[in-house]
Each structure stands twice: as structure tokens, then as C-alpha cells.
Amino acid sequence: MEGALLVIGLVILSLVISIPCGYIRQNYPKYSFMWFLLIHLPIPFIVLVRIEAGLSWHFIPFTLCGSFAGQIIGGVISRRRKLNAKTP
């Protein structure tokens, strides 16, 4: 049970870390250096937390899914804020 909570917490943490990067990423052209950097910036932090938590490499797909979801959520929030700012 402890291990499952640890994995769930790590996935949620990777999601939360990636949301701001996804939000900022929407301001840069696709495939630019900053766009690429903002996609990959949270990964070292997530890896560090995973290693410190004592989880093996078998949990990498879960954290990548959390990070991917965070990027998508951040991008959606950014697009919606821009759309709402344009509407009077």
C-alpha cells in the first residue's frame, strides 16, 4: 500500500511540475529551442525525485505520462486564457 501511494504521489508531482512548463511553452513557436527546453526541463527533477524515493526504472512510464498530461493541461490553460482575453 505504501508503494502504491508513493507511485501515485510521484505521478501527481510530475504532473504538477509540468503544468507551468506547458503553460509557458505555448508562447513559443513549435520546435524552437525554448519550446524544446520547456518540454524537457521538468524531466531531471522528476528523475531525481524518483531516484530519491527509491523507485526503480520500471516506474518511468508512469512519470512520463504524468509529465505529458501536465504539459497538455498547461497548454490548454494558456490557450483558454488567451482566448478569454481576446473576447470583450
Secondary structure as UniProt FT lines:
FT   HELIX           2..25
FT   TURN            26..27
FT   TURN            30..31
FT   HELIX           33..40
FT   HELIX           42..53
FT   HELIX           57..59
FT   HELIX           60..86
//
